[in-house]
Amino acid sequence: MSLIYRVINPIVKTILKSPAHGVLSHNTLLLRYQGRKSGQRYELPISYARSGDQIFGFTARKNRWWLNLQGGVAIELLLAGDWVFAHAQVETHDLETITSALAVFLLAVPRDAKPSGVRLAADGSPDASDLKAAAQRLVALRLIPADTSIPPTLLE
């Protein structure tokens, strides 16, 4: 993890867990997952965009934390101030799917274009050749919330 994220992530996590979460929670959530080998619980803020009842995010392949999400593993999301159960699906191979999902994602969360290596046109549309190149460096995350929120006692 780069130095900037080591500084920013704790601040973002604090805001997302506070009553002031609304300043970020429209496109940033807190993802809680368990390490497959260590069993340790991790919390990570990620940018997201919604499509129906599904939530999409992206991370660089080199950020190997996403390996813990493979296989439809159960996760928890702090989404707009509420913790919810969810399942994660990871897309690493279908570059066409990653490219098209990334295009929709960047229209919803344009601040992630630069870190994704994608230039935006004046109208906000992502550059097609940049999208294809980015799809080779990124992993698409599909986060599917369950119908129920998590009782606070399970969070401790």
C-alpha atoms as one frame of an Amber mdcrd trajectory, in Angstrom:
protein
   0.000   0.000   0.000   1.381   3.394  -0.915   2.209   5.981   1.703  -0.675
   8.219   0.665  -3.221   5.459   1.334  -1.591   4.656   4.680  -2.251   8.256
   5.668  -5.667   8.742   4.034  -7.357   5.390   4.734  -7.545   5.800   8.548
  -9.084   9.250   8.084 -11.622   7.954   5.552 -12.490   4.996   7.823 -13.101
   7.363  10.743 -15.388   9.573   8.649 -17.327   6.590   7.255 -17.949   5.321
  10.809 -19.081   8.738  12.064 -22.369  10.648  11.811 -20.618  12.748   9.123
 -20.375   9.703   6.791 -22.648  11.420   4.251 -19.759  13.513   2.939 -18.188
  10.317   1.575 -20.665   7.456   1.704 -22.396   8.273  -1.600 -19.420   6.690
  -3.397 -17.101   5.303  -0.700 -17.811   2.301   1.511 -15.937   0.377   4.145
 -15.258  -3.245   3.234 -14.620  -5.682   6.089 -13.250  -9.105   5.243 -11.294
 -11.903   6.850  -7.844 -12.978   5.705  -7.942 -16.500   4.300  -4.636 -17.586
   5.818  -4.318 -15.324   8.864  -7.973 -15.240   9.895  -7.407 -11.575  10.737
 -10.212  -9.083  10.046  -9.391  -6.184   7.770 -11.260  -2.977   6.967 -10.604
  -1.105   3.767 -12.345   1.923   2.278 -13.062   1.586  -1.430 -14.815   3.679
  -4.046 -18.008   2.163  -5.378 -20.813   2.627  -7.845 -24.239   0.968  -7.743
 -25.983  -0.856 -10.524 -29.365  -2.099  -9.358 -28.900  -4.154  -6.207 -25.206
  -4.736  -6.911 -22.191  -2.644  -6.010 -19.032  -2.436  -8.088 -15.507  -1.385
  -7.191 -12.013  -1.849  -8.573  -8.526  -2.374  -7.279  -5.145  -2.896  -8.857
  -4.146  -6.521  -9.389  -0.898  -5.779  -7.575  -2.886  -4.920  -4.400  -3.189
  -8.563  -3.487  -5.811  -8.087  -0.709  -8.554  -8.936  -3.220  -7.364 -12.570
  -3.240  -9.194 -12.898   0.105 -12.485 -12.158  -1.671 -12.334 -14.922  -4.260
 -14.925 -17.680  -4.248 -17.981 -15.658  -3.246 -16.717 -15.173   0.299 -18.980
 -13.481   2.866 -18.019  -9.908   3.719 -19.443  -6.943   5.587 -19.981  -3.481
   4.120 -20.472  -0.179   5.880 -22.758   1.299   3.276 -24.255   4.753   3.797
 -23.880   4.433   7.566 -25.285   0.894   7.911 -23.392  -2.373   8.175 -24.753
  -5.050   5.837 -23.783  -8.613   5.019 -22.668  -9.160   1.428 -20.902 -11.609
  -0.866 -18.001 -10.691  -3.076 -17.301 -11.811  -6.614 -13.980 -11.047  -8.240
 -13.478 -10.725 -11.998  -9.896 -11.090 -13.158 -10.015 -12.763 -16.572 -12.866
 -11.366 -18.664 -11.229  -8.154 -19.888 -14.297  -7.141 -21.889 -16.472  -7.303
 -18.756 -13.874  -5.402 -16.717 -13.564  -2.748 -19.441 -17.310  -2.130 -19.752
 -17.842  -2.148 -15.976 -14.938   0.275 -15.529 -16.447   2.672 -18.076 -19.739
   2.788 -16.152 -17.892   3.027 -12.831 -15.768   5.998 -13.932 -18.826   7.881
 -15.151 -20.216   7.540 -11.606 -16.897   8.059  -9.769 -14.703  10.211 -12.042
 -12.197  10.937  -9.244 -10.942   7.343  -9.716 -10.023   7.924 -13.370  -6.537
   9.248 -12.687  -5.522   6.465 -10.246  -6.942   3.970 -12.760  -4.806   5.454
 -15.528  -7.814   6.516 -17.582  -8.130   9.917 -19.208 -11.559  11.549 -19.298
 -12.804  13.599 -22.241 -14.327  17.037 -21.721 -17.778  15.441 -21.536 -16.560
  13.066 -18.778 -16.451   9.958 -20.932 -13.467   7.645 -20.390 -10.909   7.156
 -23.155 -11.539   3.768 -24.809  -7.881   2.811 -25.268  -7.102   3.777 -21.662
 -10.009   1.615 -20.463  -8.638  -1.433 -22.288  -5.167  -0.921 -20.844  -6.568
  -0.329 -17.339  -8.640  -3.529 -17.511  -5.385  -5.483 -17.683  -4.117  -3.823
 -14.475  -7.359  -3.867 -12.488  -9.626  -6.376 -10.807 -13.383  -5.802 -10.815
 -15.205  -6.406  -7.534 -18.917  -7.150  -7.450 -20.319  -6.776  -3.938 -23.796
  -8.209  -3.510 -25.537  -7.089  -0.310 -27.852  -9.466   1.531 -31.346  -8.297
   2.405 -30.625  -7.754   6.079 -28.419  -5.409   8.038 -25.974  -6.718  10.606
 -27.083  -6.504  14.240 -24.625  -4.270  16.158 -23.677  -7.121  18.544 -22.134
  -9.088  15.679 -19.784  -6.243  14.865 -17.770  -6.329  18.062
